[in-house]
Amino acid sequence: MSDEFDSNEEYEFVESKMVVMVNHSDHDSVMAAIVMAAAGAATGEQVLMFFQPGAAKVLVKGELEKYQNIQGLPDPIKLYESITILDGRIILCELGLPNKGIKEEDLRDEVEVMMASSFLLEAEGANAVYCY
């Protein structure tokens, strides 16, 4: 057995999946979730962020900007953009729209709206789940 790399051997790349559940819209919960999701995306994880109704308003255009300039914390807009650039998915539970009086056209462009049951199918096989 050799320790040398065999260029003829086929290797299968297995992408790991990370789920970040966001249940609250306070700045501690939102920032922790976005930091963790951005870190996961930067390390090659397939990131799925699922915002439940309690955090739905964070995904309305202009709302995430309210979390900027919090002393000692990174810019949430840059973190959010890094998540989406690295193919992370931002998903809102469809119940968040009527529950919080939000129209779909008011959401940030990258946001997908999905039923919780559909999200569970998407999240199947996740090797890490974080809840905030």
N, CA, C and O atoms as a GROMACS GRO file, in nm:
protein
  528
    1MET      N    1   0.085  -0.118   0.000
    1MET     CA    2   0.000   0.000   0.000
    1MET      C    3   0.089   0.124   0.000
    1MET      O    4   0.184   0.134   0.078
    2SER      N    5   0.057   0.215  -0.086
    2SER     CA    6   0.138   0.335  -0.101
    2SER      C    7   0.063   0.456  -0.049
    2SER      O    8  -0.060   0.462  -0.054
    3ASP      N    9   0.138   0.552   0.002
    3ASP     CA   10   0.079   0.676   0.049
    3ASP      C   11   0.068   0.778  -0.064
    3ASP      O   12   0.022   0.891  -0.042
    4GLU      N   13   0.109   0.739  -0.183
    4GLU     CA   14   0.107   0.831  -0.295
    4GLU      C   15  -0.034   0.847  -0.350
    4GLU      O   16  -0.116   0.756  -0.342
    5PHE      N   17  -0.061   0.964  -0.406
    5PHE     CA   18  -0.189   0.995  -0.466
    5PHE      C   19  -0.199   0.924  -0.600
    5PHE      O   20  -0.109   0.935  -0.683
    6ASP      N   21  -0.306   0.852  -0.623
    6ASP     CA   22  -0.329   0.782  -0.749
    6ASP      C   23  -0.424   0.866  -0.833
    6ASP      O   24  -0.543   0.874  -0.805
    7SER      N   25  -0.371   0.930  -0.936
    7SER     CA   26  -0.451   1.019  -1.020
    7SER      C   27  -0.556   0.945  -1.102
    7SER      O   28  -0.647   1.008  -1.155
    8ASN      N   29  -0.544   0.814  -1.114
    8ASN     CA   30  -0.641   0.736  -1.190
    8ASN      C   31  -0.759   0.691  -1.105
    8ASN      O   32  -0.862   0.649  -1.158
    9GLU      N   33  -0.744   0.700  -0.976
    9GLU     CA   34  -0.851   0.658  -0.887
    9GLU      C   35  -0.960   0.765  -0.882
    9GLU      O   36  -0.931   0.885  -0.878
   10GLU      N   37  -1.086   0.720  -0.882
   10GLU     CA   38  -1.197   0.815  -0.876
   10GLU      C   39  -1.232   0.844  -0.731
   10GLU      O   40  -1.236   0.754  -0.647
   11TYR      N   41  -1.257   0.969  -0.703
   11TYR     CA   42  -1.296   1.012  -0.569
   11TYR      C   43  -1.434   1.074  -0.577
   11TYR      O   44  -1.466   1.148  -0.670
   12GLU      N   45  -1.514   1.043  -0.478
   12GLU     CA   46  -1.648   1.101  -0.472
   12GLU      C   47  -1.648   1.214  -0.371
   12GLU      O   48  -1.610   1.196  -0.255
   13PHE      N   49  -1.692   1.332  -0.415
   13PHE     CA   50  -1.703   1.446  -0.326
   13PHE      C   51  -1.839   1.439  -0.258
   13PHE      O   52  -1.942   1.434  -0.324
   14VAL      N   53  -1.837   1.438  -0.127
   14VAL     CA   54  -1.961   1.436  -0.051
   14VAL      C   55  -1.975   1.570   0.020
   14VAL      O   56  -1.897   1.604   0.109
   15GLU      N   57  -2.076   1.644  -0.019
   15GLU     CA   58  -2.100   1.774   0.042
   15GLU      C   59  -2.183   1.754   0.168
   15GLU      O   60  -2.284   1.683   0.167
   16SER      N   61  -2.139   1.815   0.276
   16SER     CA   62  -2.217   1.803   0.398
   16SER      C   63  -2.315   1.919   0.406
   16SER      O   64  -2.291   2.028   0.352
   17LYS      N   65  -2.424   1.893   0.474
   17LYS     CA   66  -2.534   1.989   0.481
   17LYS      C   67  -2.547   2.041   0.623
   17LYS      O   68  -2.540   1.964   0.720
   18MET      N   69  -2.568   2.170   0.635
   18MET     CA   70  -2.581   2.237   0.764
   18MET      C   71  -2.712   2.315   0.765
   18MET      O   72  -2.741   2.390   0.672
   19VAL      N   73  -2.791   2.298   0.870
   19VAL     CA   74  -2.917   2.369   0.885
   19VAL      C   75  -2.905   2.469   0.998
   19VAL      O   76  -2.856   2.437   1.107
   20VAL      N   77  -2.948   2.592   0.972
   20VAL     CA   78  -2.952   2.696   1.074
   20VAL      C   79  -3.098   2.742   1.084
   20VAL      O   80  -3.152   2.802   0.991
   21MET      N   81  -3.159   2.714   1.199
   21MET     CA   82  -3.298   2.753   1.225
   21MET      C   83  -3.296   2.887   1.298
   21MET      O   84  -3.223   2.904   1.395
   22VAL      N   85  -3.376   2.981   1.250
   22VAL     CA   86  -3.383   3.112   1.314
   22VAL      C   87  -3.527   3.132   1.362
   22VAL      O   88  -3.620   3.142   1.282
   23ASN      N   89  -3.543   3.138   1.494
   23ASN     CA   90  -3.675   3.146   1.554
   23ASN      C   91  -3.710   3.284   1.610
   23ASN      O   92  -3.827   3.314   1.633
   24HIS      N   93  -3.609   3.367   1.631
   24HIS     CA   94  -3.629   3.496   1.697
   24HIS      C   95  -3.564   3.608   1.617
   24HIS      O   96  -3.468   3.585   1.543
   25SER      N   97  -3.617   3.729   1.632
   25SER     CA   98  -3.563   3.842   1.557
   25SER      C   99  -3.479   3.938   1.641
   25SER      O  100  -3.442   4.045   1.594
   26ASP      N  101  -3.448   3.901   1.765
   26ASP     CA  102  -3.360   3.987   1.845
   26ASP      C  103  -3.219   3.982   1.787
   26ASP      O  104  -3.181   3.884   1.723
   27HIS      N  105  -3.142   4.088   1.809
   27HIS     CA  106  -3.011   4.097   1.743
   27HIS      C  107  -2.916   3.986   1.786
   27HIS      O  108  -2.833   3.943   1.706
   28ASP      N  109  -2.925   3.938   1.910
   28ASP     CA  110  -2.836   3.829   1.952
   28ASP      C  111  -2.864   3.702   1.872
   28ASP      O  112  -2.770   3.636   1.826
   29SER      N  113  -2.990   3.666   1.856
   29SER     CA  114  -3.026   3.544   1.782
   29SER      C  115  -2.993   3.557   1.634
   29SER      O  116  -2.933   3.466   1.575
   30VAL      N  117  -3.031   3.669   1.575
   30VAL     CA  118  -3.009   3.688   1.431
   30VAL      C  119  -2.860   3.690   1.398
   30VAL      O  120  -2.816   3.623   1.304
   31MET      N  121  -2.783   3.765   1.474
   31MET     CA  122  -2.640   3.774   1.446
   31MET      C  123  -2.570   3.640   1.468
   31MET      O  124  -2.484   3.602   1.389
   32ALA      N  125  -2.606   3.568   1.574
   32ALA     CA  126  -2.545   3.437   1.596
   32ALA      C  127  -2.575   3.343   1.480
   32ALA      O  128  -2.487   3.270   1.434
   33ALA      N  129  -2.699   3.344   1.433
   33ALA     CA  130  -2.738   3.257   1.323
   33ALA      C  131  -2.664   3.291   1.194
   33ALA      O  132  -2.616   3.202   1.124
   34ILE      N  133  -2.654   3.420   1.164
   34ILE     CA  134  -2.589   3.462   1.040
   34ILE      C  135  -2.438   3.435   1.046
   34ILE      O  136  -2.379   3.393   0.947
   35VAL      N  137  -2.378   3.459   1.160
   35VAL     CA  138  -2.234   3.430   1.176
   35VAL      C  139  -2.209   3.281   1.156
   35VAL      O  140  -2.117   3.243   1.083
   36MET      N  141  -2.290   3.197   1.219
   36MET     CA  142  -2.270   3.052   1.207
   36MET      C  143  -2.293   3.005   1.063
   36MET      O  144  -2.218   2.922   1.012
   37ALA      N  145  -2.397   3.057   0.999
   37ALA     CA  146  -2.425   3.018   0.860
   37ALA      C  147  -2.314   3.061   0.766
   37ALA      O  148  -2.274   2.985   0.678
   38ALA      N  149  -2.264   3.183   0.783
   38ALA     CA  150  -2.154   3.232   0.699
   38ALA      C  151  -2.028   3.149   0.720
   38ALA      O  152  -1.957   3.118   0.625
   39ALA      N  153  -2.001   3.112   0.845
   39ALA     CA  154  -1.884   3.028   0.873
   39ALA      C  155  -1.899   2.891   0.807
   39ALA      O  156  -1.804   2.839   0.750
   40GLY      N  157  -2.018   2.835   0.816
   40GLY     CA  158  -2.043   2.706   0.751
   40GLY      C  159  -2.026   2.714   0.600
   40GLY      O  160  -1.963   2.627   0.540
   41ALA      N  161  -2.082   2.817   0.540
   41ALA     CA  162  -2.069   2.834   0.395
   41ALA      C  163  -1.923   2.851   0.354
   41ALA      O  164  -1.880   2.798   0.252
   42ALA      N  165  -1.848   2.926   0.435
   42ALA     CA  166  -1.706   2.950   0.405
   42ALA      C  167  -1.622   2.823   0.416
   42ALA      O  168  -1.516   2.814   0.354
   43THR      N  169  -1.668   2.727   0.493
   43THR     CA  170  -1.594   2.601   0.507
   43THR      C  171  -1.646   2.492   0.415
   43THR      O  172  -1.608   2.375   0.429
   44GLY      N  173  -1.734   2.528   0.322
   44GLY     CA  174  -1.780   2.434   0.221
   44GLY      C  175  -1.909   2.361   0.254
   44GLY      O  176  -1.950   2.273   0.178
   45GLU      N  177  -1.974   2.395   0.363
   45GLU     CA  178  -2.102   2.332   0.396
   45GLU      C  179  -2.210   2.382   0.301
   45GLU      O  180  -2.207   2.496   0.255
   46GLN      N  181  -2.305   2.296   0.272
   46GLN     CA  182  -2.426   2.338   0.202
   46GLN      C  183  -2.518   2.394   0.311
   46GLN      O  184  -2.570   2.318   0.392
   47VAL      N  185  -2.538   2.524   0.313
   47VAL     CA  186  -2.610   2.590   0.422
   47VAL      C  187  -2.756   2.613   0.384
   47VAL      O  188  -2.786   2.666   0.277
   48LEU      N  189  -2.844   2.572   0.474
   48LEU     CA  190  -2.987   2.600   0.462
   48LEU      C  191  -3.027   2.680   0.586
   48LEU      O  192  -3.022   2.628   0.697
   49MET      N  193  -3.066   2.804   0.567
   49MET     CA  194  -3.118   2.885   0.679
   49MET      C  195  -3.270   2.884   0.669
   49MET      O  196  -3.326   2.917   0.565
   50PHE      N  197  -3.335   2.846   0.779
   50PHE     CA  198  -3.481   2.842   0.781
   50PHE      C  199  -3.531   2.940   0.886
   50PHE      O  200  -3.508   2.923   1.005
   51PHE      N  201  -3.600   3.044   0.839
   51PHE     CA  202  -3.653   3.147   0.927
   51PHE      C  203  -3.799   3.113   0.957
   51PHE      O  204  -3.883   3.109   0.867
   52GLN      N  205  -3.827   3.091   1.083
   52GLN     CA  206  -3.964   3.064   1.126
   52GLN      C  207  -4.036   3.197   1.148
   52GLN      O  208  -3.971   3.302   1.147
   53PRO      N  209  -4.170   3.196   1.168
   53PRO     CA  210  -4.244   3.321   1.177
   53PRO      C  211  -4.188   3.423   1.276
   53PRO      O  212  -4.195   3.543   1.250
   54GLY      N  213  -4.134   3.380   1.388
   54GLY     CA  214  -4.080   3.473   1.486
   54GLY      C  215  -3.963   3.556   1.435
   54GLY      O  216  -3.932   3.661   1.491
   55ALA      N  217  -3.899   3.509   1.329
   55ALA     CA  218  -3.784   3.581   1.272
   55ALA      C  219  -3.812   3.632   1.131
   55ALA      O  220  -3.721   3.683   1.064
   56ALA      N  221  -3.934   3.620   1.086
   56ALA     CA  222  -3.969   3.652   0.947
   56ALA      C  223  -3.935   3.795   0.907
   56ALA      O  224  -3.885   3.818   0.796
   57LYS      N  225  -3.960   3.890   0.993
   57LYS     CA  226  -3.939   4.032   0.956
   57LYS      C  227  -3.794   4.063   0.922
   57LYS      O  228  -3.767   4.161   0.851
   58VAL      N  229  -3.701   3.982   0.969
   58VAL     CA  230  -3.559   4.004   0.938
   58VAL      C  231  -3.534   3.996   0.788
   58VAL      O  232  -3.442   4.060   0.737
   59LEU      N  233  -3.616   3.920   0.716
   59LEU     CA  234  -3.596   3.899   0.573
   59LEU      C  235  -3.666   4.002   0.485
   59LEU      O  236  -3.658   3.995   0.362
   60VAL      N  237  -3.734   4.097   0.546
   60VAL     CA  238  -3.795   4.206   0.470
   60VAL      C  239  -3.685   4.304   0.429
   60VAL      O  240  -3.595   4.335   0.508
   61LYS      N  241  -3.693   4.352   0.306
   61LYS     CA  242  -3.592   4.447   0.256
   61LYS      C  243  -3.578   4.563   0.354
   61LYS      O  244  -3.677   4.622   0.397
   62GLY      N  245  -3.454   4.595   0.390
   62GLY     CA  246  -3.424   4.706   0.479
   62GLY      C  247  -3.417   4.670   0.627
   62GLY      O  248  -3.365   4.749   0.707
   63GLU      N  249  -3.467   4.554   0.665
   63GLU     CA  250  -3.468   4.516   0.807
   63GLU      C  251  -3.331   4.469   0.856
   63GLU      O  252  -3.290   4.503   0.967
   64LEU      N  253  -3.261   4.391   0.776
   64LEU     CA  254  -3.130   4.340   0.818
   64LEU      C  255  -3.031   4.455   0.840
   64LEU      O  256  -2.938   4.444   0.920
   65GLU      N  257  -3.052   4.563   0.769
   65GLU     CA  258  -2.966   4.680   0.784
   65GLU      C  259  -2.972   4.738   0.926
   65GLU      O  260  -2.878   4.803   0.970
   66LYS      N  261  -3.081   4.713   0.997
   66LYS     CA  262  -3.096   4.763   1.134
   66LYS      C  263  -3.001   4.693   1.232
   66LYS      O  264  -2.982   4.738   1.344
   67TYR      N  265  -2.942   4.582   1.187
   67TYR     CA  266  -2.849   4.506   1.271
   67TYR      C  267  -2.704   4.547   1.246
   67TYR      O  268  -2.612   4.491   1.306
   68GLN      N  269  -2.684   4.643   1.157
   68GLN     CA  270  -2.549   4.692   1.128
   68GLN      C  271  -2.500   4.780   1.242
   68GLN      O  272  -2.579   4.835   1.319
   69ASN      N  273  -2.370   4.793   1.251
   69ASN     CA  274  -2.304   4.882   1.347
   69ASN      C  275  -2.330   4.846   1.493
   69ASN      O  276  -2.334   4.933   1.580
   70ILE      N  277  -2.349   4.716   1.520
   70ILE     CA  278  -2.359   4.671   1.658
   70ILE      C  279  -2.216   4.649   1.705
   70ILE      O  280  -2.140   4.574   1.644
   71GLN      N  281  -2.181   4.714   1.813
   71GLN     CA  282  -2.043   4.711   1.861
   71GLN      C  283  -1.990   4.569   1.877
   71GLN      O  284  -2.052   4.484   1.941
   72GLY      N  285  -1.875   4.545   1.816
   72GLY     CA  286  -1.807   4.417   1.829
   72GLY      C  287  -1.856   4.307   1.738
   72GLY      O  288  -1.804   4.195   1.742
   73LEU      N  289  -1.957   4.336   1.653
   73LEU     CA  290  -2.011   4.233   1.565
   73LEU      C  291  -1.986   4.269   1.418
   73LEU      O  292  -1.979   4.387   1.384
   74PRO      N  293  -1.971   4.168   1.333
   74PRO     CA  294  -1.948   4.194   1.190
   74PRO      C  295  -2.073   4.249   1.123
   74PRO      O  296  -2.182   4.246   1.180
   75ASP      N  297  -2.055   4.300   1.004
   75ASP     CA  298  -2.166   4.355   0.925
   75ASP      C  299  -2.258   4.242   0.878
   75ASP      O  300  -2.213   4.155   0.803
   76PRO      N  301  -2.384   4.241   0.921
   76PRO     CA  302  -2.473   4.131   0.882
   76PRO      C  303  -2.503   4.126   0.732
   76PRO      O  304  -2.531   4.019   0.678
   77ILE      N  305  -2.496   4.240   0.665
   77ILE     CA  306  -2.521   4.243   0.521
   77ILE      C  307  -2.409   4.168   0.447
   77ILE      O  308  -2.436   4.089   0.357
   78LYS      N  309  -2.285   4.194   0.486
   78LYS     CA  310  -2.172   4.124   0.423
   78LYS      C  311  -2.179   3.974   0.451
   78LYS      O  312  -2.150   3.894   0.362
   79LEU      N  313  -2.217   3.936   0.573
   79LEU     CA  314  -2.230   3.793   0.605
   79LEU      C  315  -2.342   3.730   0.524
   79LEU      O  316  -2.324   3.622   0.468
   80TYR      N  317  -2.456   3.796   0.517
   80TYR     CA  318  -2.570   3.748   0.439
   80TYR      C  319  -2.531   3.729   0.293
   80TYR      O  320  -2.562   3.627   0.232
   81GLU      N  321  -2.463   3.829   0.238
   81GLU     CA  322  -2.419   3.820   0.098
   81GLU      C  323  -2.321   3.705   0.078
   81GLU      O  324  -2.326   3.637  -0.024
   82SER      N  325  -2.232   3.684   0.175
   82SER     CA  326  -2.136   3.573   0.161
   82SER      C  327  -2.209   3.439   0.163
   82SER      O  328  -2.170   3.346   0.092
   83ILE      N  329  -2.311   3.428   0.243
   83ILE     CA  330  -2.390   3.303   0.247
   83ILE      C  331  -2.451   3.277   0.110
   83ILE      O  332  -2.441   3.166   0.057
   84THR      N  333  -2.515   3.378   0.052
   84THR     CA  334  -2.581   3.357  -0.077
   84THR      C  335  -2.482   3.339  -0.191
   84THR      O  336  -2.506   3.260  -0.283
   85ILE      N  337  -2.369   3.412  -0.187
   85ILE     CA  338  -2.266   3.395  -0.291
   85ILE      C  339  -2.211   3.253  -0.290
   85ILE      O  340  -2.178   3.198  -0.395
   86LEU      N  341  -2.201   3.195  -0.171
   86LEU     CA  342  -2.148   3.058  -0.156
   86LEU      C  343  -2.259   2.953  -0.164
   86LEU      O  344  -2.247   2.843  -0.111
   87ASP      N  345  -2.368   2.990  -0.232
   87ASP     CA  346  -2.481   2.901  -0.261
   87ASP      C  347  -2.560   2.857  -0.138
   87ASP      O  348  -2.629   2.755  -0.143
   88GLY      N  349  -2.551   2.932  -0.030
   88GLY     CA  350  -2.638   2.905   0.083
   88GLY      C  351  -2.780   2.946   0.047
   88GLY      O  352  -2.801   3.036  -0.035
   89ARG      N  353  -2.875   2.879   0.107
   89ARG     CA  354  -3.016   2.909   0.078
   89ARG      C  355  -3.081   2.974   0.199
   89ARG      O  356  -3.062   2.930   0.312
   90ILE      N  357  -3.157   3.078   0.174
   90ILE     CA  358  -3.230   3.151   0.276
   90ILE      C  359  -3.378   3.120   0.254
   90ILE      O  360  -3.436   3.156   0.151
   91ILE      N  361  -3.439   3.052   0.351
   91ILE     CA  362  -3.575   3.002   0.333
   91ILE      C  363  -3.663   3.056   0.446
   91ILE      O  364  -3.625   3.053   0.563
   92LEU      N  365  -3.780   3.106   0.409
   92LEU     CA  366  -3.877   3.154   0.505
   92LEU      C  367  -3.994   3.057   0.511
   92LEU      O  368  -4.047   3.018   0.407
   93CYS      N  369  -4.034   3.020   0.630
   93CYS     CA  370  -4.154   2.940   0.647
   93CYS      C  371  -4.272   3.021   0.596
   93CYS      O  372  -4.288   3.137   0.632
   94GLU      N  373  -4.354   2.960   0.512
   94GLU     CA  374  -4.464   3.034   0.450
   94GLU      C  375  -4.562   3.092   0.552
   94GLU      O  376  -4.632   3.188   0.521
   95LEU      N  377  -4.567   3.036   0.671
   95LEU     CA  378  -4.656   3.090   0.774
   95LEU      C  379  -4.612   3.229   0.821
   95LEU      O  380  -4.692   3.303   0.878
   96GLY      N  381  -4.486   3.263   0.797
   96GLY     CA  382  -4.435   3.393   0.837
   96GLY      C  383  -4.496   3.508   0.759
   96GLY      O  384  -4.496   3.621   0.807
   97LEU      N  385  -4.546   3.481   0.639
   97LEU     CA  386  -4.605   3.588   0.559
   97LEU      C  387  -4.736   3.638   0.622
   97LEU      O  388  -4.744   3.755   0.660
   98PRO      N  389  -4.838   3.553   0.634
   98PRO     CA  390  -4.963   3.604   0.691
   98PRO      C  391  -4.951   3.636   0.840
   98PRO      O  392  -5.014   3.729   0.890
   99ASN      N  393  -4.869   3.559   0.911
   99ASN     CA  394  -4.855   3.578   1.055
   99ASN      C  395  -4.796   3.714   1.089
   99ASN      O  396  -4.834   3.773   1.190
  100LYS      N  397  -4.705   3.763   1.008
  100LYS     CA  398  -4.639   3.891   1.034
  100LYS      C  399  -4.682   4.001   0.937
  100LYS      O  400  -4.626   4.110   0.937
  101GLY      N  401  -4.784   3.972   0.855
  101GLY     CA  402  -4.834   4.073   0.762
  101GLY      C  403  -4.734   4.113   0.655
  101GLY      O  404  -4.727   4.229   0.616
  102ILE      N  405  -4.656   4.016   0.607
  102ILE     CA  406  -4.551   4.042   0.508
  102ILE      C  407  -4.600   3.996   0.371
  102ILE      O  408  -4.661   3.891   0.357
  103LYS      N  409  -4.570   4.077   0.269
  103LYS     CA  410  -4.599   4.039   0.131
  103LYS      C  411  -4.471   3.980   0.072
  103LYS      O  412  -4.361   4.027   0.103
  104GLU      N  413  -4.486   3.880  -0.012
  104GLU     CA  414  -4.368   3.814  -0.070
  104GLU      C  415  -4.279   3.912  -0.146
  104GLU      O  416  -4.157   3.897  -0.146
  105GLU      N  417  -4.338   4.011  -0.210
  105GLU     CA  418  -4.258   4.108  -0.286
  105GLU      C  419  -4.176   4.201  -0.196
  105GLU      O  420  -4.086   4.271  -0.244
  106ASP      N  421  -4.205   4.201  -0.066
  106ASP     CA  422  -4.128   4.283   0.028
  106ASP      C  423  -4.003   4.212   0.080
  106ASP      O  424  -3.921   4.273   0.149
  107LEU      N  425  -3.988   4.084   0.046
  107LEU     CA  426  -3.873   4.007   0.094
  107LEU      C  427  -3.748   4.037   0.013
  107LEU      O  428  -3.755   4.081  -0.102
  108ARG      N  429  -3.634   4.013   0.073
  108ARG     CA  430  -3.506   4.023   0.002
  108ARG      C  431  -3.512   3.927  -0.117
  108ARG      O  432  -3.579   3.824  -0.112
  109ASP      N  433  -3.441   3.962  -0.224
  109ASP     CA  434  -3.450   3.886  -0.349
  109ASP      C  435  -3.413   3.738  -0.336
  109ASP      O  436  -3.472   3.655  -0.405
  110GLU      N  437  -3.319   3.704  -0.250
  110GLU     CA  438  -3.269   3.566  -0.242
  110GLU      C  439  -3.359   3.473  -0.161
  110GLU      O  440  -3.335   3.352  -0.157
  111VAL      N  441  -3.461   3.526  -0.097
  111VAL     CA  442  -3.542   3.448  -0.005
  111VAL      C  443  -3.639   3.356  -0.079
  111VAL      O  444  -3.711   3.398  -0.170
  112GLU      N  445  -3.638   3.229  -0.039
  112GLU     CA  446  -3.735   3.131  -0.088
  112GLU      C  447  -3.843   3.118   0.019
  112GLU      O  448  -3.812   3.120   0.138
  113VAL      N  449  -3.967   3.103  -0.022
  113VAL     CA  450  -4.076   3.079   0.072
  113VAL      C  451  -4.117   2.933   0.055
  113VAL      O  452  -4.138   2.885  -0.056
  114MET      N  453  -4.127   2.863   0.169
  114MET     CA  454  -4.147   2.718   0.163
  114MET      C  455  -4.230   2.670   0.282
  114MET      O  456  -4.222   2.727   0.391
  115MET      N  457  -4.308   2.567   0.260
  115MET     CA  458  -4.380   2.503   0.370
  115MET      C  459  -4.279   2.431   0.458
  115MET      O  460  -4.174   2.387   0.411
  116ALA      N  461  -4.309   2.419   0.585
  116ALA     CA  462  -4.219   2.351   0.679
  116ALA      C  463  -4.196   2.206   0.636
  116ALA      O  464  -4.084   2.157   0.647
  117SER      N  465  -4.298   2.140   0.587
  117SER     CA  466  -4.281   2.000   0.546
  117SER      C  467  -4.185   1.989   0.428
  117SER      O  468  -4.105   1.895   0.422
  118SER      N  469  -4.191   2.082   0.335
  118SER     CA  470  -4.097   2.081   0.222
  118SER      C  471  -3.955   2.109   0.269
  118SER      O  472  -3.860   2.048   0.220
  119PHE      N  473  -3.943   2.200   0.365
  119PHE     CA  474  -3.811   2.229   0.420
  119PHE      C  475  -3.751   2.105   0.484
  119PHE      O  476  -3.632   2.076   0.467
  120LEU      N  477  -3.831   2.031   0.558
  120LEU     CA  478  -3.780   1.910   0.622
  120LEU      C  479  -3.725   1.812   0.520
  120LEU      O  480  -3.624   1.745   0.546
  121LEU      N  481  -3.789   1.802   0.406
  121LEU     CA  482  -3.737   1.714   0.300
  121LEU      C  483  -3.604   1.768   0.246
  121LEU      O  484  -3.512   1.690   0.220
  122GLU      N  485  -3.595   1.900   0.229
  122GLU     CA  486  -3.470   1.962   0.183
  122GLU      C  487  -3.357   1.941   0.283
  122GLU      O  488  -3.241   1.922   0.245
  123ALA      N  489  -3.391   1.944   0.412
  123ALA     CA  490  -3.290   1.936   0.518
  123ALA      C  491  -3.248   1.792   0.550
  123ALA      O  492  -3.155   1.770   0.628
  124GLU      N  493  -3.315   1.697   0.490
  124GLU     CA  494  -3.285   1.556   0.519
  124GLU      C  495  -3.136   1.527   0.496
  124GLU      O  496  -3.079   1.567   0.394
  125GLY      N  497  -3.076   1.459   0.589
  125GLY     CA  498  -2.936   1.422   0.578
  125GLY      C  499  -2.840   1.525   0.634
  125GLY      O  500  -2.718   1.507   0.626
  126ALA      N  501  -2.892   1.633   0.690
  126ALA     CA  502  -2.804   1.735   0.747
  126ALA      C  503  -2.722   1.675   0.860
  126ALA      O  504  -2.773   1.600   0.944
  127ASN      N  505  -2.594   1.708   0.861
  127ASN     CA  506  -2.507   1.655   0.966
  127ASN      C  507  -2.490   1.752   1.082
  127ASN      O  508  -2.427   1.720   1.182
  128ALA      N  509  -2.548   1.874   1.067
  128ALA     CA  510  -2.540   1.971   1.175
  128ALA      C  511  -2.665   2.058   1.170
  128ALA      O  512  -2.706   2.103   1.063
  129VAL      N  513  -2.724   2.082   1.287
  129VAL     CA  514  -2.842   2.168   1.299
  129VAL      C  515  -2.818   2.264   1.414
  129VAL      O  516  -2.785   2.222   1.525
  130TYR      N  517  -2.834   2.394   1.387
  130TYR     CA  518  -2.815   2.498   1.487
  130TYR      C  519  -2.946   2.577   1.496
  130TYR      O  520  -3.005   2.612   1.394
  131CYS      N  521  -2.990   2.605   1.617
  131CYS     CA  522  -3.115   2.678   1.638
  131CYS      C  523  -3.091   2.804   1.718
  131CYS      O  524  -3.024   2.801   1.822
  132TYR      N  525  -3.146   2.916   1.670
  132TYR     CA  526  -3.131   3.044   1.737
  132TYR      C  527  -3.266   3.111   1.749
  132TYR      O  528  -3.275   3.222   1.803
   0.00000   0.00000   0.00000
